[in-house]
Amino acid sequence: MTIQQLEYIIAVSKYKHFVKAAEVCGITQSTLSSMIMKLEQELDVTIFNRNTHPVELTPMGEKVIQQAKVILYNTAQLKEMVMSEKETKVGNIQLGIIPTVAPYLLPKLFKKIMESDSGIQLQVSELSTALILDKLLKAELDMAIITSPSQNDQLLEIPLYYERFVAYISPLDPLFQEQEIVSSKMPTKHMWVLKEGHCLRNQILHFCKIKSHFSPIYEAGNIDNLIRVVDENYGYTIIPELHIDLLSEHQKNNLRPLNSPQIVREIALVFRKDYVKEGLINGLVTLIKQIIPEKMVDERLKKFAIKL
């Protein structure tokens, strides 16, 4: 039984003519008749008396039509409810975000939400990627901002922006004399990194072709600590592009571009495939686009709204 079949029998009951009903439904008379016969066989009833002109309902057919109208009414209500949910731009968002993105987005995002009076109520949890994915799958989070890809086919990913990495080098380190750094040949001896569990750490080690058995003497919990260690000691670390604005003018002298290869991460908005609040997603993305430098924003987001 399908919604289409119910629409067909209601059309025949209304117009009392198979040809006229087929024209209104936009199908051939043979297709309409075939679909109605299949429904009658499935229900094991005769809905129409085909020997009368105009076509009449059988006593059981009248009961079927009454129930079919109720079903179609409820179906229309369901569609309207879903559409309303999709289009709403007001509501609560349970958002997860990884620690290596949070410092650059959250302060400005909270400010934008308050200034814009957008109607979005944001509740944020700063978590590791693994915990975020687990909570998304359990529907304990509505959406999350993480590095892509999530490698989970139960989730949808919308690229938000692309961020380069740069080297932050102590003036005491020999690398400081270089104008740019070849990322594939960076020495590991004086490299300061984030602790295990940060996806940023894994990405950097991968791009820089550093072996998995690399064992640093200190693994920081956040990027600010890495910078402080470099400032007070020697060596270098790798930081994301958006962290540059948090540095002093003096500290910015310690930056060097990374090339061969250039290290770039994709930051994405991730949510379950059954999430329907399209309006809330677009409302949040619109605010994020106002925070991120335009050159970093995904080209598709500049042109198109997100459609679920």
C-alpha positions, -999 to 999 in steps of 0.1 A, spaced: 0 0 0 13 34 -9 2 70 -5 -1 73 -43 -26 44 -43 -47 61 -17 -46 94 -37 -58 74 -67 -88 58 -51 -99 91 -35 -97 108 -70 -119 80 -85 -144 83 -56 -145 121 -62 -149 122 -100 -167 88 -103 -148 82 -135 -114 64 -140 -104 84 -171 -111 118 -154 -94 107 -122 -63 96 -142 -62 130 -160 -63 148 -127 -36 126 -112 -14 131 -143 -11 94 -152 -27 71 -178 -60 54 -172 -43 20 -174 -17 28 -148 -44 42 -124 -66 11 -129 -36 -12 -124 -25 5 -92 -60 4 -78 -64 -33 -86 -32 -40 -68 -45 -22 -37 -77 -41 -38 -58 -74 -41 -36 -64 -12 -66 -55 10 -87 -84 -4 -117 -61 -10 -135 -45 -40 -135 -8 -36 -154 2 -67 -183 -12 -86 -170 -10 -121 -203 -20 -137 -221 12 -129 -219 45 -147 -208 67 -130 -185 45 -109 -198 38 -74 -182 28 -42 -190 -6 -27 -201 -6 10 -165 -17 20 -151 8 -5 -168 37 14 -151 26 46 -117 23 28 -121 58 13 -130 73 47 -99 58 63 -78 68 32 -88 104 37 -77 103 73 -44 88 64 -38 114 37 -47 142 61 -23 129 87 4 125 60 -1 162 50 2 172 87 34 152 90 49 168 59 39 203 72 55 195 106 88 184 90 88 214 67 83 237 96 111 220 115 134 223 85 127 260 80 128 271 116 158 294 124 150 296 161 159 270 187 185 252 208 216 237 193 237 212 213 271 217 196 303 198 200 336 213 190 372 201 191 397 220 214 419 230 185 391 250 169 372 262 199 394 292 209 391 307 174 354 303 168 336 303 202 343 338 216 333 355 183 304 331 177 289 338 211 292 375 205 276 372 170 247 353 184 241 379 211 245 408 186 223 393 159 194 383 181 192 353 158 171 332 181 198 304 182 204 292 217 239 275 217 250 249 243 286 239 236 307 209 247 344 210 240 354 174 234 378 152 215 368 140 181 362 105 193 338 116 220 320 140 197 313 113 171 301 90 198 277 116 212 264 125 177 256 89 170 238 86 203 219 119 195 234 136 226 246 163 203 228 180 174 259 189 154 296 194 158 326 213 143 355 190 137 383 184 112 372 164 82 367 136 73 348 119 101 349 86 82 314 77 95 287 69 69 259 77 94 269 114 95 267 142 70 296 167 66 295 202 54 329 218 48 331 252 65 366 265 58 402 254 50 430 264 73 467 264 67 493 256 93 524 276 100 556 270 120 562 289 152 600 288 158 622 299 187 649 325 177 673 301 194 666 273 169 685 269 136 652 267 117 646 304 126 671 314 99 649 298 72 624 320 53 601 290 48 601 255 61 599 223 41 574 204 61 584 170 48 620 175 62 613 191 95 635 177 123 617 160 152 644 166 178 631 200 189 595 197 179 568 204 205 534 187 199 500 182 214 493 151 234 477 120 220 440 122 212 442 155 193 434 150 157 456 181 149 486 162 163 480 132 140 475 154 110 507 172 115 528 141 121 512 126 89 519 156 67 554 160 80 561 123 74 571 118 111 571 82 122 545 69 146 571 60 172 581 97 175 584 103 213 586 139 223 597 149 258 566 170 264 531 168 249 509 198 256 472 199 262 467 230 241 484 253 216 489 282 240 511 259 261 531 249 231 538 285 223 549 293 258 573 263 258 589 275 226 591 311 239 609 300 271 631 273 256 640 265 220 627 244 191 594 249 173 558 239 170 530 239 144 500 261 149 468 267 128 464 299 108 436 313 130 459 313 160 480 340 144 456 368 155 461 357 192 499 363 190 516 395 200 534 415 173 567 403 187 556 367 186 545 370 149 582 374 140 586 338 150 563 325 123 574 308 91 552 294 62 552 256 56 556 242 21 563 210 3 537 201 12 516 229 25 497 216 55 459 224 54 430 211 74 394 211 65 370 222 92 335 208 88 301 209 104 289 174 111 255 161 120 233 129 118 216 121 85 182 122 102 187 157 115 160 178 98 164 214 111 178 229 80 170 265 91 191 261 123 220 247 103 220 276 79 216 301 107 247 288 125 267 286 92 258 322 84 272 333 117 304 313 112 309 328 78 309 362 94 338 351 117 361 333 93 382 353 68 364 351 34 395 336 17 392 305 40 355 298 36 345 269 14 335 283 -20 302 264 -21 291 280 12 297 314 -3 272 307 -30 246 282 -17 225 275 13 226 240 28 198 218 16 190 186 34 
